[in-house]
Amino acid sequence: MLAGAAAIFGLVCALLLLAFRRRGADQPVSATAWIVGGGLLFPIATLSALLGYGLIVGEQLLPRADSATLRVGAEARRWQWTFTQPGTAGPIRTRDVLHVPAGRPIDVELTTRDVIHAFWVPRLAGKMDAIPGRPNVLRIEAHRPGVYHGLCAEFCGAGHARHGFRVVAHDAAGWARFQAGEAP
């Protein structure tokens, strides 16, 4: 994102320098040159770069089944989240705390039985709705160990303001302890 902004800034500066340098020239720039350069070439180059960036980033966010991806169930209900994930001794269920390994993609399958909720961890991924009768899958990944705060971003009733949760990203040793059933 910063690289794109820097490239656009550099292009604008170069165009300004070109405009000031040509100010005293006898030959003005023709309208055709402005239309071709500013109306065709610049938008095509900019949109092509944005499309390429979007395809690369979007591909990483698509939920796909592979051996490195952990699948976690997240059931929303007024006003709590219940997370179910595999453990070494069987499924582990937690309330309002999702434990994940740092540096590994996680597919969170969102379900609900009552009303529409929205799963949102701003520092890890975008927002996705949990809709009754329709499971949705959101890919998240914590690149570093730490605690990330999440919330329900869809008004779901009187207790909505307290409908938050935490995502605890563990290093390899902490993740192994959690999987074995030891308290974090």
Secondary structure, DSSP 8 states (H G I E B T S, - for coil): -HHHHHHHHHHHHHHHHHHHHHTT-SS---HHHHIIIIIIIHHHHHHHHHHHHHHHHHHHHS----TT-EEEEEEEETTEEEEEE--TTS-EEEESEEEEETTS-EEEEEEESSS-EEEE-TTT---EEEBTTB-EEEEE--SSSEEEEEEE-S--STTGGG-EEEEEEE-HHHHHHHHTT---
